[in-house]
Amino acid sequence: MLYEPDRRIDTFTSTRFEFQFLSEPMDQVGQVRIREGEVEASQPQIIRPEGFEEISAEGFGDHAKKLFDWMEKEGQLPQFLQYGFQFKRSGVTEDLIHEPIDVVRGRLVDQAKAEGRPMQAVIEGVDDAWEICLLRFAMEMISKSKRINLFDFKRKGLL
């Protein structure tokens, strides 16, 4: 990621990130493809098992059942955050620029810094696998947001 959003995934509402994705087409030297669009993250949801039978502990026998019984009694059953992303493909635009990638990269990053939009990301990746690169961006945002989301849930008494 060349330029990272200032904001993270919001805990209690959905979050929309704007992206500019630049890549070099494999068969066209001296050109850069720029894709622009949005990625929307649904608000994180707490997943709580209602009983130990929902937790798979295959091969662990009765000791696992006793552990889960104790964890449930002590309020220590694991809780997970689930994140959902929607990729707004209909909003993706694409331009082909006839300049070296170093020039385009610098210009896009400088422009993002100057505009200071807190939800803006500038990403560079492989042209044919740009959607996979965008998924990686989504996973990085989940990773960077999880700690603050957990804090928010605990502060509200939800965890």
C-alpha positions in Angstrom: 0.0 0.0 0.0 1.5 3.3 -1.1 -0.9 5.5 0.9 -3.0 4.3 3.8 -6.3 5.6 5.0 -6.1 7.6 8.3 -9.4 6.0 9.5 -10.1 2.4 10.4 -13.2 0.3 10.1 -15.9 1.9 12.3 -17.2 -0.2 15.1 -20.9 0.7 15.0 -21.6 1.6 11.4 -20.4 0.6 7.9 -17.3 2.2 6.6 -16.5 3.2 3.0 -12.9 3.4 1.7 -12.0 5.0 -1.6 -9.1 3.4 -3.5 -6.9 4.2 -6.4 -5.2 1.1 -7.7 -2.3 1.4 -10.0 -0.6 -1.3 -12.1 1.4 -1.9 -15.2 -0.4 -3.8 -17.9 1.7 -6.9 -18.7 1.6 -6.4 -22.5 2.0 -2.6 -22.6 5.4 -1.0 -21.7 5.4 2.6 -20.4 1.7 2.6 -19.4 -0.1 2.5 -16.1 -3.6 1.4 -15.4 -5.4 3.3 -12.7 -8.6 1.9 -11.2 -10.7 4.0 -8.8 -13.6 2.8 -6.8 -14.9 2.1 -3.3 -14.7 -0.7 -0.8 -17.4 -0.9 1.9 -16.9 -2.6 5.2 -20.0 -3.6 7.1 -19.9 -2.9 10.8 -18.2 -5.7 12.7 -20.5 -8.2 14.4 -19.9 -10.1 17.6 -20.2 -13.9 17.2 -20.9 -15.7 20.5 -21.4 -19.4 20.7 -24.6 -20.1 22.7 -23.2 -23.4 24.1 -20.2 -25.5 23.9 -21.8 -27.7 21.2 -21.2 -25.0 18.7 -17.5 -25.2 19.3 -15.8 -28.0 17.4 -13.3 -29.9 19.5 -13.1 -33.0 17.6 -10.9 -35.7 19.1 -10.6 -34.1 22.6 -13.3 -36.1 24.4 -14.9 -35.4 27.8 -12.1 -33.1 28.9 -13.1 -30.6 26.2 -16.7 -30.7 27.3 -15.7 -30.0 30.9 -13.5 -27.1 29.8 -16.3 -25.6 27.8 -18.7 -26.0 30.7 -16.3 -24.2 32.9 -15.6 -21.5 30.3 -19.4 -20.9 29.9 -19.9 -20.7 33.7 -17.0 -18.2 34.1 -18.2 -16.2 31.0 -15.0 -17.1 29.2 -16.4 -18.6 26.0 -14.6 -17.3 23.0 -16.1 -14.4 21.2 -15.2 -13.5 17.6 -15.6 -10.4 15.5 -16.9 -11.0 12.0 -16.2 -8.5 9.3 -18.0 -8.2 6.0 -16.9 -6.3 2.9 -18.8 -5.3 -0.2 -16.8 -4.4 -3.3 -18.6 -1.8 -5.4 -17.6 -3.1 -8.8 -20.1 -0.9 -10.5 -18.3 2.2 -9.2 -14.9 1.2 -10.5 -13.5 3.4 -13.2 -10.4 2.6 -15.2 -7.9 4.9 -17.0 -4.8 4.0 -19.0 -2.0 6.6 -18.6 1.0 6.8 -21.0 3.7 7.6 -18.4 6.3 5.7 -16.4 4.9 4.1 -13.2 7.3 6.0 -11.0 5.9 9.3 -12.1 2.3 8.2 -11.7 3.0 6.6 -8.3 4.5 9.9 -7.0 1.8 12.0 -8.4 -1.1 9.9 -6.9 0.6 9.7 -3.5 1.3 13.5 -3.5 -2.3 14.2 -4.5 -3.7 11.9 -1.8 -1.5 13.7 0.9 -2.5 17.1 -0.3 -6.2 16.3 -0.4 -6.1 14.6 3.0 -9.2 12.5 2.6 -9.2 10.2 5.7 -10.7 7.2 3.8 -8.4 7.3 0.8 -6.0 4.5 -0.1 -3.5 4.3 -3.0 -2.5 0.8 -3.8 0.0 -0.7 -6.3 -0.2 -4.2 -7.4 -0.3 -6.7 -10.3 -2.7 -5.8 -13.1 -4.1 -9.3 -13.7 -4.6 -9.9 -10.0 -5.8 -6.4 -9.0 -8.9 -7.8 -7.2 -6.7 -10.1 -5.1 -4.6 -7.1 -4.2 -7.7 -5.2 -3.2 -8.7 -8.2 -1.0 -5.4 -8.0 0.7 -6.0 -4.3 1.4 -9.3 -5.3 3.0 -7.6 -7.9 5.2 -5.0 -5.3 6.3 -7.8 -2.9 7.3 -9.4 -5.6 9.3 -6.2 -6.4 11.1 -5.5 -2.7 11.8 -9.1 -2.1 13.0 -9.6 -5.1 15.2 -8.0 -3.7 18.3 -9.9 -0.5 18.3 -13.2 -2.4 17.5 -12.7 -4.7 20.5 -12.0 -1.7 22.7 -15.2 0.0 21.6 -17.3 -3.2 22.2 -15.8 -3.6 25.7 -16.3 0.1 26.5 -20.0 -0.3 25.7 -20.2 -3.5 27.7 -20.9 -5.7 24.7 -17.9 -8.0 25.3 
